[in-house]
């Protein structure tokens, strides 16, 4: 299974991005509105300048009271692990596990085309296991 196969199974292929100059308040609104845990930070919607998650907001709340008025660029992660849609899903699973990350932008020819979350990976894996179980059950009952 390839990463693009998982992207095709997602209900929405839209990638929500946020400008690095946007406020954390705007970030929280977008996270809530779209019911997602992270956004890609991008000045043009095609390149990846960073990634910012709910965790980034919460961790800053511990240190500062004015987090909501800060710029996203002040709390985002700038070293972002990305993947290509043609890569095997197992490789992405290993990267997510090794680096303890939950969201990975998907690039095609260097341009942002999607985002895969750990939830997407788990949902896909459960689907595969259910299919295998059904096939084995069918085989057992046929013989």
N, C-alpha and C positions, 0 to 999 in steps of 0.2 A: 504494500500500500504506500502511496506517495502522499506528500503533504497536500498537493492540489486536490486529491480525492477527498480529503477531509474538508477542505474549503468548499468544494461543490456541495457537500452535505449540510453546510451551515444554512440556516434560514435566511441570513442576510450576508451579502458579500461586501457590503459597505464597510469601509475602514474609517472610523471616526478619528480625526486628528485635531490637534490643538496647536495654536501658535505659541512659541516660547515666550512671547511678550504678554500673553493672556494672564489674567489673575488666577490664583488658585481657587477663588470663589467661582469663576467661570468653569474651571476644571470640574469642581464638585457638581455643578449644575449639569454638565455634560455627562459625567459618570452616572448620575442619578437618572437623567432623562433617557439615556440609552441602556441603562441597566448593565453596565460593564464595569470591570475592575481596573482597567488601565486604558490609556490613550497613547497613541503615537504622537510625539511632538514633532511638528514639521512646519517649516515656513511656507512650503508650496503644496503640501498634500501628496507629494510624490517621493520626497526624500525623507530619510529618517534622521532627525537631529537629536532625538532622545526618546525616552519612554517615561511615563509617569503613572503611578498607580495609587490606589487608595492607601496602601502602606506608606508611600512616600509622604502623603499628607499627614497621616497619623503620627509617624515618627517625628515630623517637624512640630506637631502640636505639643509634644513633650518639651521642646526647647523654647518655643516662641508663642506668644499669644496672638500675634498679628499675621499668622500664616495665610489666612484667607485673602489678605491684601498683597501678598508677595506675588512675584511673577513665577509662572510655571518653570521658567529656566533656572530659578533658584533651588528648586527641589527635585528636578528631573534627573534621571540616570542618563548620562551621556555616552557611556560605553554600552552599546546595545548589541546583543547577539541576534543575528538575523538568520534566515534560512531561505533557500530557493524552493519553489513549489515542486520541483522535480525530485527533490531529495526524498529518501525513504523516511517514513514516519518513525521507524525505530531509531534512526539517528537523532531525530529531534527529541524523542523521548529521553534519550541518553543525555543530551545537552541540557534539557530542562531539569533532569535529576541531578546531574553533576554540578550545575551552577545554581540550583535552587531558584529557578525562575518559573513564572507562571504564564507569561505572555511573550510570544516571539513574533516579530513582524516577518511577513513573507514578501520577498522581493522577486521580481522578474526583470531581468536585464537592468538591475540596479534601481528599479522603480517599485514603490510600495504597491502591493496588490492584495494584501490580506493580513490578517493577524490570527494566530492560533493560540488558544488558551489551553491550560492544563485540563479544563473542563471539556474542551473539544476532543482532546486526546483520550480522556477517560471514556467519554460517550462512545467514541469510535471503537475503542477496545472492547467495551461491553457488547456492542453490536456484533463484533467479530466472534466473541465467545458464545453469544446466544446463537449465532448462525452455526457454529461448530457443534454446539450441543444439539441443536435441532437436526443436523445432518447425522450425528451419531445415533440419536434417538430413532430417526427414520431407518437407519441401517440396521439397528438392533431389532426393530420390530418387523423388518422385511425378511429376516433370515429365520 
